């Protein structure tokens, strides 16, 4: 395996195992999670490049509960079925100011 590959033995690769087993009912969620991950990676790259050029980043108001909720499927898929994931969201969080994840 190359240095940029994913080691399925270590992280589980639940989407690949489910698709190989014919369980394709969640493929849309896997594709959405992959797209979201790619957008976040692109945004992280842009932030790192901006930092390197000392450019200012435009902050965006962000609902942290919505952000965490939106990452649940990605985390479940990454962590695998053997890891239980529990989130404790609360309605009284302040809105955070942070760089946007995607353009």
KEMARTI-829158 format. One record per residue (C-alpha): residue in one letter; x, y, z. Coordinates in steps of 0.1 Angstrom, whole numbers, plus 5000, padded with zeros to 4 digits. Each point is the difference from the previous one (the first is absolute). Layout:
aXYZ/...
//
This chain:
x500050005000/x501350354992/x500450275025/x496850184989/x497849695002/x497549905027/x500849705021/x496649825003/x501449765025/x500550285025/x496950224995/x497449754988/x498950144966/x496449945009/x498650154967/x502249774979/x499149695020/x496350084998/x500150064963/x501949684994/x497449815020/x497250144978/x498850255026/x499550304978/x497150175018/x502450265015/x502250074970/x498550354996/x501050085036/x503649874994/x500250224968/x498750315019/x502549935028/x502949974974/x498950324983/x499950185033/x503449875010/x501450114967/x498650355004/x501450025036/x503449894988/x499950264972/x499050275025/x502849895024/x502550024972/x498850354991/x500350105037/x503549865002/x501050184968/x498450335013/x501949965032/x503249954981/x499350324980/x498950185031/x496650074985/x497050075022/x497249755000/x496450115000/x498349865031/x496549844998/x497449955027/x499849635006/x497549795020/x502249755017/x497149765007/x499249994963/x503749954991/x500349715024/x496749854989/x501250024964/x503149815007/x498349715018/x499649784969/x503650064990/x501349915035/x497849695001/x501349894967/x503650075009/x500049855035/x498149694990/x497349805016/x502249885029/x500250365014/x497050165016/x499750374993/x497850225022/x499550374996/x498650235027/x498750314982/x498450285019/x497850294989/x501750275020/x503350014982/x501350344987/x500550044963/x503749964992/x501950224975/x502349794979/x501349984964/x497549834977/x500649644991/x499150044963/x499650284976/
//
